[in-house]
Amino acid sequence: MAGFRTRFAPSPTGWLHLGHAFSALTAWEMAGAAGGEFLLRIEDIDRTRARPEYEAAIREDLAWLGLSWPEPVLRQSEHLPRYGAALDRLAAMGLTYPCSCTRADIRAALSAPQEGAGSPPEGAAVYPGTCRGRPMSSRRPGDAIRLDLARALAHAGPGLAFEETGPAHGGRHVLDPARMQAEIGDAVLGRKELGAVAYHLAVVSDDAAQGITHVVRGEDLWEVTPLHRLLQALLGLPVPVWHHHRLIRDDSGRRLAKRDDARALRAFRAEGVTPAELRARLRAAETTR
């Protein structure tokens, strides 16, 4: 496929593990098969947890696997003004509001008795809209900035769709406003301690800036893809094709996390595992799911 460009975008907040290796290799192999380009992006806007040693390890681990990429790489911490401009644009459209709610506030609001409804299921922490309606002029230091999802959907209009080529959700998908309200809600787009931007806004801005045609990432991000498609429509950004691959899990079926040091790539390297052996192990884990 002509013009194929994808990326692997880790955060330097821990060691890469088997799940990261699988994602990077999937993107790398898809780019190679299409005669396209593979980019590395460093998502380092979480300045409280990002560490130079983790960024160096990312490069070392990927090079050990046999991957290469053009330099310089995009580092999110160097593009904060671009994210701020996108956030300002959404605010000027009347689609954002400041939010002072803490996580405890949100949990309390979600667990409060409601007529005809029980407690929300575990993990279903969709923001209840406590601060919705506050003008941006009322923002105070430390407030988050949320997207007013209902207004945003109305502004974008009906019929927004995206293409997916992954194994679990392949096909064309039209955004379902009711489902987005129930499952995503008014997402945080800006937060002071994260350099005034959250992941959802940064990732769509970066994909557009880098000319990404195919977003290859884990299935754990499938549920927020409609939000990313909506943000692209609101900001007039190009729309890539998505490919959400299956996840590599531990023996109990849990998704791997950066705290799983025993499965860190550096641990396998230290044990003398070769890149070819690791690739074979990942393929076996994928085919036995």
C-alpha positions as CSV (number, residue, x, y, z in Angstrom):
1,M,0.0,0.0,0.0
2,A,1.5,3.3,-1.0
3,G,2.0,6.0,1.6
4,F,1.8,3.6,4.6
5,R,3.2,5.3,7.7
6,T,2.7,4.0,11.2
7,R,4.3,4.5,14.6
8,F,5.2,3.0,18.0
9,A,4.6,5.5,20.8
10,P,5.7,4.3,24.2
11,S,5.9,6.4,27.4
12,P,9.3,6.4,29.1
13,T,7.7,5.7,32.5
14,G,9.0,2.1,32.9
15,W,10.7,-0.8,31.1
16,L,9.3,-2.2,27.9
17,H,7.7,-5.6,28.3
18,L,6.6,-8.4,26.0
19,G,3.3,-6.6,25.2
20,H,5.3,-3.5,24.0
21,A,7.6,-5.8,21.9
22,F,4.6,-7.4,20.2
23,S,3.0,-4.0,19.4
24,A,6.2,-2.6,18.1
25,L,6.9,-5.7,16.0
26,T,3.3,-5.7,14.6
27,A,3.6,-2.1,13.5
28,W,7.1,-2.7,12.1
29,E,6.1,-5.8,10.1
30,M,3.0,-4.1,8.7
31,A,5.0,-1.1,7.5
32,G,7.6,-3.4,6.0
33,A,4.9,-5.5,4.2
34,A,3.4,-2.4,2.8
35,G,6.7,-0.8,1.7
36,G,6.0,2.0,4.2
37,E,7.6,3.7,7.1
38,F,7.8,3.0,10.8
39,L,8.3,5.9,13.3
40,L,9.2,6.0,16.9
41,R,7.5,8.6,19.1
42,I,8.3,9.3,22.7
43,E,5.1,10.2,24.7
44,D,6.8,11.9,27.6
45,I,4.2,14.5,28.7
46,D,3.9,12.8,32.1
47,R,6.8,14.7,33.6
48,T,6.2,13.3,37.0
49,R,7.1,9.7,35.9
50,A,9.1,10.1,32.7
51,R,12.8,9.2,33.1
52,P,15.8,9.6,30.7
53,E,16.9,6.0,31.6
54,Y,13.6,4.6,30.5
55,E,13.8,6.5,27.2
56,A,17.3,5.2,26.6
57,A,16.2,1.7,27.4
58,I,13.3,2.0,24.9
59,R,15.8,2.7,22.1
60,E,18.1,-0.1,23.2
61,D,15.4,-2.7,23.4
62,L,13.9,-1.8,20.0
63,A,17.3,-1.8,18.4
64,W,18.0,-5.2,20.0
65,L,14.8,-6.5,18.4
66,G,16.1,-5.4,15.0
67,L,13.9,-2.3,14.6
68,S,15.1,1.0,13.1
69,W,13.4,4.4,12.6
70,P,14.2,7.8,11.2
71,E,15.7,10.5,13.4
72,P,15.0,12.8,15.1
73,V,12.0,11.2,16.9
74,L,9.0,13.2,18.0
75,R,9.1,13.8,21.8
76,Q,5.8,15.2,23.1
77,S,7.4,17.4,25.7
78,E,8.8,19.5,22.8
79,H,5.4,20.2,21.2
80,L,3.3,21.6,24.1
81,P,2.5,24.8,22.2
82,R,0.8,22.8,19.4
83,Y,-1.3,20.9,21.9
84,G,-2.2,24.1,23.6
85,A,-3.3,25.6,20.3
86,A,-5.6,22.6,19.7
87,L,-7.1,22.9,23.1
88,D,-7.7,26.7,22.7
89,R,-9.4,26.0,19.4
90,L,-11.9,23.6,21.0
91,A,-12.5,26.1,23.8
92,A,-13.2,28.8,21.2
93,M,-15.8,26.5,19.7
94,G,-17.5,26.3,23.1
95,L,-16.8,22.6,23.4
96,T,-14.8,22.5,26.7
97,Y,-15.3,23.4,30.3
98,P,-13.1,23.5,33.4
99,C,-13.5,20.7,36.0
100,S,-12.3,20.8,39.6
101,C,-13.6,17.4,40.6
102,T,-11.1,15.0,42.2
103,R,-11.2,11.2,41.7
104,A,-12.8,10.9,45.1
105,D,-15.5,13.4,44.0
106,I,-16.3,11.4,40.9
107,R,-16.4,8.1,42.8
108,A,-18.8,9.7,45.3
109,A,-21.1,11.1,42.6
110,L,-21.1,7.8,40.8
111,S,-22.0,5.8,43.9
112,A,-24.7,8.1,45.1
113,P,-28.2,6.5,45.0
114,Q,-30.1,7.2,41.8
115,E,-33.7,6.5,41.2
116,G,-34.1,3.3,39.2
117,A,-30.4,2.5,39.1
118,G,-27.9,0.7,41.2
119,S,-24.2,1.3,41.6
120,P,-22.2,1.5,38.4
121,P,-20.1,-1.6,37.6
122,E,-16.5,-1.7,38.7
123,G,-14.4,0.4,36.3
124,A,-17.3,2.2,34.8
125,A,-16.1,5.6,36.0
126,V,-17.8,7.8,33.3
127,Y,-17.7,11.4,34.5
128,P,-21.2,12.4,35.7
129,G,-21.0,15.9,34.5
130,T,-20.7,17.7,37.8
131,C,-18.9,20.8,36.4
132,R,-20.5,20.7,33.0
133,G,-21.8,24.2,32.2
134,R,-19.0,26.1,33.8
135,P,-17.5,28.7,31.5
136,M,-13.8,28.5,30.6
137,S,-13.4,31.9,32.2
138,S,-14.0,30.3,35.6
139,R,-11.0,27.9,35.3
140,R,-8.8,27.9,38.4
141,P,-5.2,26.7,38.8
142,G,-5.3,22.9,38.9
143,D,-8.6,22.5,37.1
144,A,-8.8,20.0,34.3
145,I,-10.4,20.8,31.0
146,R,-13.0,18.4,29.8
147,L,-14.7,18.0,26.4
148,D,-18.5,18.5,26.5
149,L,-19.2,15.4,24.6
150,A,-22.8,16.1,23.8
151,R,-22.0,19.5,22.3
152,A,-19.0,18.1,20.5
153,L,-21.1,15.4,18.9
154,A,-23.8,17.9,17.9
155,H,-21.1,20.2,16.4
156,A,-19.5,17.4,14.4
157,G,-22.8,16.1,13.0
158,P,-24.0,12.6,12.3
159,G,-22.4,9.9,10.3
160,L,-18.8,10.1,11.4
161,A,-17.1,6.8,10.7
162,F,-13.6,5.1,10.7
163,E,-12.0,2.1,9.2
164,E,-10.5,-0.7,11.3
165,T,-8.4,-3.6,10.1
166,G,-7.7,-5.4,13.4
167,P,-8.6,-9.0,14.0
168,A,-11.4,-8.4,16.5
169,H,-13.2,-5.3,15.0
170,G,-12.4,-5.2,11.3
171,G,-14.7,-3.1,9.1
172,R,-16.3,0.3,8.9
173,H,-17.6,1.8,12.2
174,V,-20.0,4.7,12.5
175,L,-19.9,6.6,15.8
176,D,-22.7,5.8,18.1
177,P,-23.4,9.0,20.2
178,A,-25.5,7.2,22.9
179,R,-22.8,4.6,23.4
180,M,-20.1,7.2,23.6
181,Q,-22.1,9.1,26.2
182,A,-22.5,5.9,28.3
183,E,-19.0,4.5,27.9
184,I,-16.6,7.5,27.4
185,G,-18.4,10.6,28.6
186,D,-16.8,14.1,29.0
187,A,-13.1,13.1,28.6
188,V,-10.3,15.1,30.1
189,L,-8.3,16.9,27.4
190,G,-6.2,19.2,29.5
191,R,-4.6,19.0,32.9
192,K,-2.1,21.5,34.3
193,E,0.3,18.9,35.8
194,L,0.5,17.1,32.4
195,G,1.7,20.2,30.5
196,A,-1.9,21.4,29.8
197,V,-2.7,18.4,27.6
198,A,-4.0,14.8,28.1
199,Y,-3.3,11.7,26.0
200,H,-6.4,11.9,23.8
201,L,-5.7,15.3,22.4
202,A,-1.9,14.8,22.1
203,V,-2.2,11.6,20.2
204,V,-4.5,12.8,17.4
205,S,-2.4,16.0,17.1
206,D,0.8,14.0,16.8
207,D,-0.7,11.5,14.3
208,A,-1.7,14.4,12.1
209,A,1.6,16.2,12.4
210,Q,3.6,13.1,11.5
211,G,1.3,12.1,8.6
212,I,0.4,8.8,10.2
213,T,-1.8,6.8,7.8
214,H,-2.3,3.7,9.9
215,V,-2.5,3.7,13.7
216,V,-1.3,0.3,15.0
217,R,-1.9,-0.2,18.7
218,G,-3.3,-2.6,21.3
219,E,-6.9,-3.7,21.7
220,D,-7.0,-2.0,25.1
221,L,-7.4,1.4,23.2
222,W,-10.2,0.2,21.0
223,E,-12.9,1.8,23.1
224,V,-11.5,5.3,22.9
225,T,-11.1,5.3,19.1
226,P,-14.5,7.0,18.6
227,L,-13.3,9.8,20.8
228,H,-10.2,10.2,18.7
229,R,-12.2,10.1,15.5
230,L,-14.5,12.9,16.9
231,L,-11.5,15.0,17.9
232,Q,-10.1,14.7,14.4
233,A,-13.4,15.9,12.9
234,L,-13.6,18.8,15.3
235,L,-10.0,19.9,14.6
236,G,-10.1,19.2,10.8
237,L,-7.4,16.6,11.0
238,P,-6.8,13.7,8.5
239,V,-8.3,10.4,9.4
240,P,-6.0,7.3,9.6
241,V,-7.0,3.7,9.4
242,W,-6.8,1.9,12.7
243,H,-5.5,-1.6,13.5
244,H,-6.0,-2.8,17.1
245,H,-4.0,-5.9,17.7
246,R,-4.6,-8.6,20.3
247,L,-2.9,-8.2,23.7
248,I,-0.2,-10.3,25.2
249,R,-1.3,-11.5,28.6
250,D,0.2,-13.3,31.6
251,D,-0.6,-16.8,32.7
252,S,-3.7,-15.6,34.6
253,G,-5.0,-13.7,31.6
254,R,-4.2,-10.2,32.8
255,R,-2.8,-7.6,30.4
256,L,0.9,-7.0,31.0
257,A,1.9,-3.8,32.7
258,K,5.1,-1.9,33.2
259,R,5.3,-3.2,36.8
260,D,5.8,-6.7,35.4
261,D,9.6,-6.5,35.6
262,A,9.9,-10.3,35.2
263,R,8.6,-9.8,31.6
264,A,10.7,-6.7,30.8
265,L,12.7,-7.0,27.6
266,R,15.8,-6.1,29.5
267,A,15.3,-9.2,31.7
268,F,15.1,-11.5,28.7
269,R,18.2,-9.9,27.3
270,A,20.1,-10.4,30.5
271,E,19.0,-14.1,30.4
272,G,20.6,-14.5,27.0
273,V,17.4,-14.8,25.0
274,T,17.9,-13.9,21.4
275,P,15.7,-11.6,19.4
276,A,14.6,-14.5,17.2
277,E,13.7,-16.6,20.3
278,L,11.7,-13.7,21.7
279,R,9.8,-13.2,18.4
280,A,9.0,-16.9,18.3
281,R,7.7,-16.7,21.9
282,L,5.5,-13.7,21.0
283,R,4.1,-15.5,18.0
284,A,3.3,-18.6,20.1
285,A,1.6,-16.4,22.8
286,E,-0.5,-14.8,20.0
287,T,-1.6,-18.0,18.3
288,T,-2.6,-19.7,21.6
289,R,-5.1,-17.1,22.6
